[in-house]
Amino acid sequence: MSERGRGPQRAEATELSRPADAAVPVGVDAPILDVMATMRAMRRLKPDPVPREVLAEIVRAATWAPSGSDAQHYGFVVVTDRGKMAELAELWRDVVEVYSELMGTVVPGADDDRHARMADALRHQAEHFHETPALIAACYQRSGPGLSTLADVRGNVDLARRLGPARLRRLVAGARTAGGLAEASSIYPAVQNLLLAARAHGLGATLTIWHLFREADFRRVLGVPKDHGIYALVPVGYPLGNFGPVRRRPVDEALHWEQW
């Protein structure tokens, strides 16, 4: 089997979000749609430090996102210490190597140049990760059945009787799925807010979940409590490259009216 035949292919992106020569506004008052349209994943970052107040401000923007039941059980670990970043860099290089082995052959159709540019950016980030100005870990407290729910045996029995066995089975199955997604649906809107705020401040960033390959080690270095999950690691810094329009699949390929 050829390298290209392994696994799914990335989509062939043909549509620019903005004209290639369009102005790229930067700043907290930049139009939000222009910010979204030019928010490229930035992996090549300058080593220049990011002011602490700016990092605090983009985390503040993250907390403005909605969370399930308005629980707000998020937590953000911001790392700027050089010693700790060097320790994280060793882990990062390892997980990037794993990712490259697993997904490195998934290319966007015939666009080998685009794939090569992305691979170069991944290698650059891994090789220079110790210079990353800041890393933000987005965490959320894991949920479980509340004590009041567990204690209300009579109420649960009455509910089961009212619903009937078939409907109850469907609801229980759905509840299990919802429980597994509850934390993710509460933290990823916050991560998107963080990315948008970073872009508005002229910072480059990208969302990653590679820590999952060595989650216990990242958890140890970051000191994340056992009852919290790490849902994303976001390297942040001033970009070496330029913001500009993103290239995506045409919306007509993704948009379905009324039904799929």
Buried (B, 14 or more C-beta within 10 A) or exposed (E): EEEEEBEEBBEBBEEBBBEEEBEBEBEEEBEEEBBBBBBBEBBBBBEEEBEEEBBEBBBEBBEEBEBBEEEBBBBBBBBBEEEBBEBBBEBBBBBBBBBBEEEBBBBBBEBEEBBEEBEEBBBBBBEBBBBBBBBBBBBBBBBEEEEEEEEEEEEEEEEBEEBEEEEBEEBEEEEEEEEEEBBBEBBBBBBBBBBBBBBBBBBBBBBBEBBBBBBEBBBEBBEBEEEBBBBBBBBBBBBBEEBBBBBBEEEEEEEEEEEE
